[in-house]
Amino acid sequence: MLTLNARAADLTDMRELLLERQARKVDVVAPASQIKFQDAQLVLSGVDPAIDERGVTTVNGKYRPTDIFDEGLSEKLGIPLAYVRRMRRERPDLYDANANGLLRGKYKRSSPNGPLVPVYPGDDRKFMLRLFAGDDTERGIARTILSDRYAVMDDLDVLTATLDGINRAGVPVEVDGCDLTDRRMYIRIKAPAVTALAPTLLAGYRSPFSGAAGADNPEVFAGFVVSNSETGDGAFSITPRLIVRVCSNGMTMTKDAVKAVHLGGKIDQGVVRWSHDTIQKNLEVVTAKARDAVATFLDVEYMKEQIRLLEQKSGKPVEGKLDEHITQVTKKLGFDQEQQDSVFAMFIKGGQLTAGGVMQAVTAAAKDQKDADKAYDMESQALKALELSFAA
């Protein structure tokens, strides 16, 4: 069975997983006339087989849509997402009827009491479908439905190009863990040789995992996170990150993130066979950005400036009831109840009853989070948690 997700994998395991996924990938640009739904499953017909180094892959047939596919379908066809999800669970016949009907065209009234007139005919629209081909043991998977102008940057290529850019920069680094979800790939890079001390930031803090005191080892490492989506869930990005040695918590500096949006020219109908030149141009951008990120983010002076900015607000004591303060901050961040409880538990264990302690609690809770997408989102909001706590 195809493995779709991984949490805190090492580089070797991540590469093997990406190779496994790469062998099953099929990209198709299809008109609405070749797409239909039956029993809430995507059904393709009339598409020529894919022929490549893997041999001949039959594309036509049924595919199991993912949650991300349903999100894309909702957006492309203008169906409320909550309704799409409910119909998949409770009324697959209505799921089919809505999707099939809107794929054949969209209509509106020319006036409040006038006749329905077509806004656009369904057969004129084309969509990119990113699929995993099925095999003898499981049905194929409909990963996402996208614009036919979407420029693909596959995770395996991004990983290879990123490592190439890092090597060209000549700074020794370590891969500090990899995550893979239906939505995104995350590669955490750490440079143990690029360090700075942050005694003020870590005053009174202890690791909620080991109990080690930040005052005994106030060292912070430089690093960054590489993120990419194959399913339209955001741009390729490189985000600087500070890693606290005593607990391995990471703080991402989202304001300085480098991004590259997946948007290209219109793609011809049929199975998409990406040319070497197209792929190479995309990867050259990734390699260059990774090389530049090393020069910018893995720099002691950059680190010291980020630490200085954090320390301006991190020492403010939390006032009032601790649980109410954490609830107030985490609700503003949009965390669910499980996340809120985790942050509060880490805050108490950390023992640093300051705005900086709230930030550390968010990063610790992110590290403890099993859902990699939630973990990345939580860590990305740690600095906002500091701001909210300081302002409370």
C-alpha positions in Angstrom: 0.0 0.0 0.0 1.2 3.5 -0.9 2.6 5.4 2.1 1.3 9.0 2.0 2.5 10.5 5.3 5.5 10.7 7.5 6.4 12.6 10.7 9.9 13.3 11.9 11.5 11.0 9.3 15.2 11.1 8.6 16.5 12.1 5.1 17.0 8.6 3.9 13.5 7.5 4.8 12.0 10.7 3.3 13.8 10.1 0.0 12.7 6.5 -0.2 9.1 7.6 0.5 9.2 10.3 -2.2 10.6 7.8 -4.7 7.7 5.5 -3.9 5.2 8.3 -4.5 7.0 9.5 -7.6 6.6 6.1 -9.2 2.8 6.3 -8.9 2.2 9.9 -9.9 0.1 10.8 -13.0 -0.8 14.3 -14.0 -3.7 14.8 -16.4 -5.2 17.9 -17.9 -8.8 17.0 -18.7 -11.9 18.8 -20.0 -15.1 18.6 -18.0 -16.5 16.2 -20.5 -13.9 13.5 -19.5 -14.6 13.9 -15.7 -17.6 12.5 -13.9 -18.4 11.2 -10.4 -20.0 7.9 -9.5 -20.6 6.8 -5.8 -18.5 9.9 -4.8 -15.5 8.6 -6.7 -13.8 10.4 -9.6 -14.2 8.6 -12.9 -12.0 9.4 -15.9 -12.8 8.3 -19.4 -11.4 9.0 -22.9 -7.9 9.9 -21.6 -4.9 8.4 -23.5 -2.6 6.2 -21.4 0.6 7.6 -19.9 3.7 6.3 -21.6 7.1 6.9 -20.0 10.1 5.1 -18.5 7.7 3.2 -16.2 5.9 1.8 -19.2 2.3 2.2 -20.1 0.0 3.4 -17.3 -3.8 3.3 -17.9 -5.3 6.5 -16.7 -9.0 5.9 -17.2 -10.9 4.5 -14.3 -12.0 5.3 -10.7 -10.0 7.3 -8.2 -10.7 7.9 -4.5 -10.8 11.6 -3.8 -8.9 13.0 -0.8 -10.1 15.8 1.5 -7.8 18.1 -0.5 -9.5 17.1 -3.8 -12.8 18.0 -2.2 -11.5 21.4 -1.3 -10.4 22.0 -4.9 -13.7 20.7 -6.2 -15.5 23.1 -3.9 -13.5 26.0 -5.1 -13.6 25.2 -8.8 -17.3 24.5 -8.9 -18.5 27.0 -6.3 -20.0 24.4 -3.9 -19.7 25.2 -0.2 -17.0 22.9 1.2 -19.0 21.9 4.3 -21.8 20.7 2.0 -19.3 18.8 -0.2 -17.9 16.9 2.8 -21.4 16.2 4.3 -22.6 14.8 1.0 -19.6 12.6 0.7 -20.3 11.1 4.1 -24.1 11.0 4.0 -25.4 11.3 0.4 -22.9 10.3 -2.3 -25.7 10.4 -4.8 -26.1 14.2 -4.2 -22.3 14.6 -4.3 -22.4 13.1 -7.8 -25.4 15.1 -8.9 -23.9 18.4 -7.8 -20.5 17.8 -9.2 -21.6 16.3 -12.5 -24.2 19.0 -13.0 -21.9 21.9 -12.4 -19.1 20.3 -14.5 -21.5 20.5 -17.5 -22.0 24.2 -17.1 -23.0 27.0 -14.8 -26.2 29.1 -15.2 -27.6 32.3 -13.8 -30.7 34.4 -14.4 -30.3 37.5 -16.6 -32.8 39.3 -14.4 -34.7 38.4 -11.1 -37.5 36.8 -13.1 -35.7 36.1 -16.3 -34.7 32.8 -17.8 -31.5 30.9 -16.9 -28.7 31.6 -19.2 -25.2 29.8 -19.3 -22.4 31.6 -17.6 -20.0 29.2 -19.2 -20.4 25.8 -20.9 -18.8 23.0 -18.9 -17.0 21.4 -21.8 -14.9 24.5 -22.4 -13.2 24.3 -19.0 -10.1 22.2 -18.3 -8.6 21.1 -15.0 -5.3 19.6 -13.9 -5.8 16.4 -12.0 -2.9 15.2 -9.8 -3.4 11.4 -9.3 -1.7 8.4 -7.8 -2.2 5.4 -10.1 -3.8 2.3 -8.6 -2.4 -1.2 -8.6 -3.6 -4.7 -7.9 -4.1 -4.0 -4.2 -5.7 -0.6 -4.1 -7.7 1.9 -6.1 -6.0 5.0 -7.5 -6.1 8.3 -5.5 -7.4 11.6 -6.8 -5.1 13.9 -4.9 -6.3 17.3 -6.1 -8.0 19.3 -8.8 -6.2 22.4 -10.0 -6.0 25.1 -12.7 -4.5 24.0 -16.0 -2.0 26.8 -15.4 -0.5 25.2 -12.2 3.3 24.9 -12.4 4.3 21.6 -10.8 7.4 21.4 -8.5 7.5 17.9 -7.1 8.7 17.2 -3.6 11.5 14.9 -4.7 12.9 17.5 -7.1 12.6 20.3 -4.6 14.4 18.2 -2.0 17.2 17.4 -4.4 17.5 21.0 -5.6 17.5 22.4 -2.1 20.3 20.0 -0.9 22.3 21.0 -4.1 21.9 24.7 -3.2 23.0 24.1 0.4 26.0 22.2 -0.8 27.0 25.0 -3.1 26.8 27.5 -0.2 29.4 25.4 1.6 28.0 25.7 5.1 27.9 22.4 7.1 24.3 21.6 8.0 22.2 18.7 9.3 18.7 17.6 8.3 16.8 18.0 11.6 13.8 16.0 10.6 11.3 15.7 7.7 7.5 15.6 7.5 5.3 14.6 4.6 1.5 15.0 4.5 -1.2 15.0 1.8 -0.7 18.8 1.7 2.9 19.6 2.1 6.5 18.4 2.6 8.6 20.0 5.4 12.4 19.7 5.6 14.0 21.2 8.7 17.7 22.3 8.3 20.0 23.0 11.2 23.5 24.5 11.3 25.1 23.4 14.6 28.2 25.5 13.8 26.2 28.7 13.6 25.2 29.6 17.1 24.5 32.5 19.4 23.7 32.8 23.1 20.3 33.9 24.3 20.5 34.0 28.1 17.8 36.7 28.5 15.4 34.8 26.2 15.9 31.5 28.1 16.0 33.0 31.7 13.9 30.8 34.0 13.0 28.4 31.2 13.4 24.6 31.5 12.7 22.0 28.8 9.3 20.5 29.2 10.7 17.3 27.8 13.9 16.8 29.8 13.7 19.3 32.6 17.1 20.8 31.6 17.5 24.5 32.4 17.9 27.1 29.7 20.2 29.1 32.0 22.7 26.2 32.0 22.8 26.0 28.2 21.4 29.2 26.6 22.7 28.3 23.1 20.5 28.8 20.0 21.3 27.3 16.5 20.5 28.8 13.1 18.4 27.0 10.6 15.5 27.1 8.2 12.5 25.1 7.0 11.9 24.2 3.4 8.2 23.6 2.6 6.6 22.6 -0.7 3.1 21.5 -1.9 2.3 19.2 -4.8 -1.4 19.8 -4.3 -1.8 23.5 -4.6 -1.7 24.2 -0.8 0.7 27.1 -0.9 3.9 28.1 -2.5 7.4 26.6 -2.2 9.0 28.5 0.7 12.2 28.7 2.8 11.6 30.2 6.2 14.4 31.0 8.7 14.2 29.2 12.1 16.0 29.5 15.4 16.4 26.2 17.4 16.8 26.3 21.1 19.5 23.7 22.1 18.1 22.8 25.5 14.8 21.5 24.1 15.1 21.5 20.3 12.1 23.9 20.0 12.1 25.9 16.8 10.9 29.4 16.2 10.2 30.3 12.5 10.6 33.9 11.3 7.7 33.9 8.9 8.2 37.6 8.0 11.5 36.8 6.3 10.2 33.7 4.3 11.3 33.3 0.7 8.5 32.0 -1.6 7.9 30.8 -5.1 4.4 30.5 -6.4 3.3 27.5 -8.5 1.9 29.3 -11.5 2.9 28.7 -15.1 1.5 28.8 -18.7 -1.6 27.1 -19.9 -1.0 23.3 -20.2 -2.2 21.2 -23.1 -5.0 18.7 -22.6 -4.1 15.0 -21.8 -1.5 13.3 -19.7 1.1 15.9 -18.7 4.7 14.9 -19.6 6.9 17.6 -18.1 9.8 18.5 -20.3 13.4 18.4 -19.0 13.8 22.1 -19.7 10.6 23.0 -17.8 11.6 21.0 -14.8 15.2 22.3 -14.9 14.1 25.9 -15.0 11.9 25.5 -11.9 14.6 23.6 -10.0 17.3 26.2 -10.8 15.1 28.7 -9.0 14.8 26.4 -6.0 18.6 25.8 -5.9 19.4 29.5 -6.1 16.9 30.3 -3.4 18.3 27.6 -1.1 21.9 28.8 -1.7 20.8 32.4 -0.9 18.9 31.3 2.2 22.0 29.7 3.6 24.0 32.9 3.1 21.2 35.0 4.7 19.7 32.9 7.4 22.7 30.8 8.5 24.5 33.9 9.6 25.4 34.8 13.2 24.6 38.5 12.8 21.1 37.6 11.5 20.6 35.3 14.4 21.7 37.9 17.0 19.3 40.5 15.5 16.4 38.1 15.7 17.3 37.2 19.3 17.5 40.8 20.2 14.0 41.5 18.8 12.6 38.5 20.7 14.2 39.6 24.0 12.6 43.0 23.8 9.3 41.4 24.7 10.0 38.0 26.0 10.7 39.0 29.6 7.3 40.6 30.4 5.6 38.6 33.2 2.2 37.0 32.5 -0.4 38.8 34.6 -3.6 37.4 36.0 -4.7 33.8 35.9 -2.3 31.7 33.8 -5.0 29.4 32.3 -7.1 32.4 31.2 -4.1 34.1 29.7 -3.1 31.0 27.6 -6.8 30.5 26.6 -7.0 34.1 25.4 -3.8 33.9 23.4 -4.4 30.5 21.8 -8.0 31.3 20.8 -6.8 34.4 19.0 -4.3 32.1 17.1 -7.2 29.9 16.1 -6.0 26.8 18.0 -8.5 24.1 18.8 -9.1 22.8 22.3 -6.5 20.0 22.0 -3.9 22.5 20.9 -4.9 25.0 23.7 -4.6 22.3 26.3 -1.2 21.2 25.0 0.2 24.8 25.0 -1.0 25.3 28.6 0.6 22.0 29.7 3.9 23.0 28.1 3.7 26.5 29.6 3.4 25.0 33.1 6.2 22.5 32.5 8.5 25.2 31.1 8.2 27.2 34.2 8.9 30.5 32.4 5.9 32.6 33.4 6.5 35.3 30.8 5.5 36.3 27.3 8.6 34.4 26.1 7.4 31.4 28.1 4.1 31.5 26.1 6.1 31.5 22.9 8.2 28.6 24.1 5.1 26.7 25.1 3.7 27.1 21.6 6.8 25.7 20.0 7.0 22.8 22.5 3.4 22.0 21.8 4.1 22.1 18.1 7.0 19.7 18.5 4.7 17.3 20.4 1.9 17.5 17.8 1.4 14.4 15.7 -0.2 16.2 12.8 2.7 17.7 10.8 0.5 20.4 9.1 -0.8 21.5 12.5 2.7 21.4 13.9 4.1 23.7 11.2 1.2 26.1 11.6 1.6 26.2 15.4 5.4 26.8 15.2 4.8 29.5 12.5 2.5 31.3 15.0 4.9 31.2 18.0 6.1 34.8 17.4 2.6 36.0 17.1 1.9 34.3 20.5 4.8 36.3 21.9 3.2 39.6 20.5 -0.3 38.7 21.9 1.1 37.8 25.3 3.1 40.9 25.5 0.1 43.1 24.6 -2.3 41.4 27.0 
